[in-house]
Each structure stands twice: as structure tokens, then as C-alpha cells.
Amino acid sequence: MNNKEQLTNNNIRKNLMNVQSTNNTDIRTGNENINVELIASNEYKLSKKTTIEK
């Protein structure tokens, strides 16, 4: 790992602000809805939504 990569990794760790996860079940279908969001430094937001069908 070079110095630039190290600085980038440090900034990512330093700026990591919040990880949110919600998990709920639709009572009509029984499907499970999972939503995970990673929010870093108010500039980057990664969101993954998954539905598990029952």
C-alpha cells in the first residue's frame, strides 16, 4: 500500500459517520425487507435494499 492509498483509507475511516439498518416484515405477504445505508462525510451514501420473499 502506498502513501496515497493509506491517506485515502484514513480519510474514509475518519469520515465514516453512520451506518443504518432497517428490517421489517410485510404482514400481507410475509416478505422481509432489509435496507442498509452507509453514510460517509455527507458526500457519499451507499444504499442496499433486499427483499426476502417468503
Wavefront OBJ file of the C-alpha trace (Angstrom):
o trace
v 0.000 0.000 0.000
v 1.442 3.364 -0.954
v 1.104 6.621 0.969
v -1.750 7.899 -1.177
v -3.794 4.747 -0.576
v -3.089 4.982 3.147
v -4.265 8.597 3.281
v -7.421 7.703 1.374
v -8.174 4.812 3.734
v -7.598 7.027 6.769
v -9.955 9.667 5.386
v -12.646 7.079 4.722
v -12.387 5.790 8.296
v -12.311 9.306 9.757
v -15.300 10.490 7.740
v -17.495 7.462 8.338
v -20.491 8.910 10.096
v -23.322 6.475 10.177
v -24.488 3.006 9.267
v -28.229 2.499 9.400
v -30.069 -0.761 9.042
v -33.799 -1.340 8.990
v -35.510 -4.690 8.866
v -39.258 -5.127 8.617
v -41.752 -7.731 7.513
v -44.721 -7.008 5.270
v -47.626 -8.563 7.177
v -49.662 -9.031 3.989
v -47.051 -11.035 2.076
v -44.688 -12.184 4.829
v -41.788 -10.804 2.783
v -38.878 -9.421 4.775
v -37.494 -6.034 3.703
v -33.915 -5.162 4.649
v -32.370 -1.766 3.979
v -28.775 -0.908 4.869
v -27.313 2.571 4.360
v -23.731 3.666 4.865
v -23.344 7.427 5.043
v -19.876 8.984 4.992
v -18.948 12.668 5.250
v -22.306 13.818 3.839
v -20.881 13.297 0.349
v -21.152 9.566 -0.099
v -24.139 7.367 0.557
v -24.317 3.692 -0.246
v -27.682 2.013 -0.021
v -28.579 -1.652 -0.416
v -32.173 -2.837 -0.360
v -33.035 -6.507 -0.231
v -36.374 -8.294 -0.140
v -36.560 -11.888 1.033
v -39.696 -13.460 -0.373
v -41.416 -15.998 1.850
l 1 2 3 4 5 6 7 8 9 10 11 12 13 14 15 16 17 18 19 20 21 22 23 24 25 26 27 28 29 30 31 32 33 34 35 36 37 38 39 40 41 42 43 44 45 46 47 48 49 50 51 52 53 54
